[in-house]
Amino acid sequence: MLPQENRHVEKSVIKTDLFASKAPLEWAVGYNGTLYTAQIPIDKQGQLVNGGIEAQTRQTMNNLMHTLESAGVTSSAVLQVLIYVTDRNYLHTVNKVYAEYFNAPYPNRAAMVVADLAREGMLVELVVYAALPQ
């Protein structure tokens, strides 16, 4: 058990216009100068977008850019991106779309190929860490 003074953490919820999930989560949380967010390819109604990996990557990136803007930063504040895809062959398309949203110097990045993602039909998910203004 943690001492009493270490139990409460002051984090801030970044308010966005993204679909209000029924799951117990926030789309973005800030703490100690860092933004923590995970983004998936859903539209404002919470529906998974159709059109394959390119459409899903573009929606996921658009959701990320909206979240960054809501936090008061741009893509240049992104420090690290963890990319999850369900097929190694998707990485070429993800890279192509990703390059439309980021400029050098690029964020640190890792890509993982996973068997499946939480939502049926979801092909890509991003976990992103960005610097917040102090």
C-alpha positions in Angstrom: 0.0 0.0 0.0 1.3 3.5 -0.9 1.7 6.1 1.8 -1.3 8.5 2.0 0.6 11.4 0.3 1.4 9.3 -2.8 -2.2 8.0 -3.4 -3.6 11.0 -5.1 -2.2 12.1 -8.5 -3.3 15.4 -10.1 -4.0 14.6 -13.7 -5.9 16.7 -16.2 -8.5 15.3 -18.6 -8.1 16.8 -22.1 -11.6 17.5 -23.4 -12.2 16.6 -27.1 -15.1 16.3 -29.5 -14.3 12.6 -30.0 -17.0 10.0 -29.4 -17.8 9.6 -25.7 -16.7 6.0 -25.1 -18.8 3.8 -22.9 -15.6 2.1 -21.7 -14.0 3.5 -18.5 -11.4 5.6 -20.3 -10.5 9.1 -21.2 -9.2 9.8 -24.8 -6.4 12.0 -23.4 -4.9 12.7 -20.0 -2.2 15.2 -19.1 0.2 14.8 -16.2 3.5 16.6 -15.3 3.9 18.1 -18.8 3.1 15.0 -20.8 0.0 14.1 -22.8 -1.0 10.4 -22.8 -3.5 9.3 -25.5 -4.6 6.3 -27.5 -6.4 6.7 -30.8 -8.5 4.3 -32.9 -10.3 4.6 -36.2 -13.7 5.6 -35.1 -15.8 8.5 -36.3 -17.8 11.1 -34.2 -20.7 8.6 -33.9 -18.3 5.9 -32.5 -18.5 3.8 -35.7 -15.4 2.0 -37.0 -14.6 3.5 -40.4 -14.8 1.4 -43.5 -12.3 1.4 -46.4 -9.4 -0.7 -45.1 -6.1 0.2 -43.6 -5.7 3.5 -45.4 -9.1 4.9 -44.3 -8.6 3.6 -40.8 -5.1 5.1 -40.5 -6.3 8.4 -41.8 -9.2 8.5 -39.3 -6.9 7.5 -36.4 -4.4 10.3 -37.4 -7.2 12.8 -37.7 -8.5 11.8 -34.2 -4.9 12.3 -32.9 -4.5 15.7 -34.5 -7.9 16.8 -33.0 -6.7 15.6 -29.6 -3.4 17.4 -29.9 -5.2 20.6 -30.9 -7.6 20.2 -28.0 -4.5 20.0 -25.7 -3.1 23.1 -27.2 -0.2 21.5 -29.1 0.6 20.4 -32.7 2.2 17.2 -34.1 5.6 18.7 -33.4 5.0 18.1 -29.6 4.7 14.3 -30.1 7.5 12.5 -28.5 6.7 8.8 -29.1 4.2 6.8 -31.1 3.5 3.1 -30.6 1.7 1.7 -33.7 -0.3 -1.5 -33.5 -1.4 -3.2 -36.7 -3.0 -6.6 -37.3 -1.0 -7.4 -40.4 2.7 -6.6 -41.2 1.7 -5.7 -44.8 -0.3 -2.7 -43.4 2.9 -1.0 -42.3 3.7 0.4 -45.7 0.3 2.2 -45.9 0.5 3.3 -42.3 3.9 4.8 -42.9 2.6 6.6 -46.0 -0.3 8.2 -44.2 1.8 8.9 -41.0 4.3 10.9 -43.1 1.5 13.3 -44.1 1.0 14.3 -40.5 4.6 14.5 -39.1 7.7 16.4 -40.2 11.4 15.8 -39.3 12.6 15.6 -36.6 10.1 12.7 -36.3 8.8 11.3 -33.0 10.4 8.2 -31.6 8.4 5.3 -32.8 7.8 1.5 -32.5 5.5 -0.7 -34.5 4.0 -3.9 -33.4 2.1 -6.6 -35.3 -0.6 -8.1 -33.1 -3.1 -10.9 -33.6 -6.1 -8.7 -33.0 -7.3 -5.4 -31.5 -10.1 -4.8 -29.0 -12.7 -3.8 -31.5 -13.7 -6.3 -34.1 -12.6 -5.1 -37.6 -10.0 -2.6 -36.2 -6.8 -2.8 -38.1 -4.7 0.0 -36.4 -4.3 1.7 -33.1 -1.9 4.3 -31.9 -0.6 5.1 -28.4 1.0 8.5 -28.3 3.0 10.6 -25.8 3.4 14.3 -26.4 4.9 17.3 -24.5 2.4 19.7 -23.0 3.1 23.4 -22.4 4.2 24.1 -18.8 
